[in-house]
Amino acid sequence: MSDISQQQHDEDDGTPKFGRLLIVLVLAVLLVVAITFASEAYYS
C-alpha cells in the first residue's frame, strides 16, 4: 500500500517541477533574445 501512495506523491511532485522548468526555459529564451537585440543595437 505504501508503494502506491509514494508513486502518486511522486507524480504530484513532478507537475510543479515541470511547470517551474518550463518557466525557467522561457525566461532563458527571453534573456537570450534580449541580449541578441541589445548587442545588435550596440554594434549598429
C-alpha positions in Angstrom: 0.0 0.0 0.0 2.8 2.4 0.8 4.4 1.9 -2.6 1.2 3.1 -4.4 0.9 6.2 -2.2 4.6 7.0 -2.9 4.1 6.7 -6.7 1.1 9.1 -6.6 3.1 11.5 -4.4 6.0 11.5 -7.0 3.5 12.3 -9.8 2.2 15.2 -7.8 5.7 16.5 -7.2 6.5 16.1 -10.9 3.9 18.6 -12.1 5.2 21.7 -10.3 8.8 20.8 -11.2 7.8 20.6 -14.9 6.0 23.9 -14.7 8.9 25.5 -13.0 11.3 24.1 -15.6 9.1 25.4 -18.4 9.1 28.9 -16.8 12.9 28.8 -16.5 13.3 27.7 -20.1 11.0 30.5 -21.3 12.9 33.1 -19.2 16.2 31.8 -20.6 15.0 32.2 -24.2 13.7 35.7 -23.4 17.1 36.6 -21.9 18.9 35.3 -25.0 16.6 37.3 -27.3 17.1 40.4 -25.2 20.9 40.0 -25.3 20.7 39.5 -29.1 18.7 42.6 -29.7 20.9 44.7 -27.3 24.1 43.6 -28.9 22.7 44.2 -32.4 21.7 47.7 -31.3 25.0 48.3 -29.7 27.1 47.3 -32.8 24.9 49.0 -35.4 
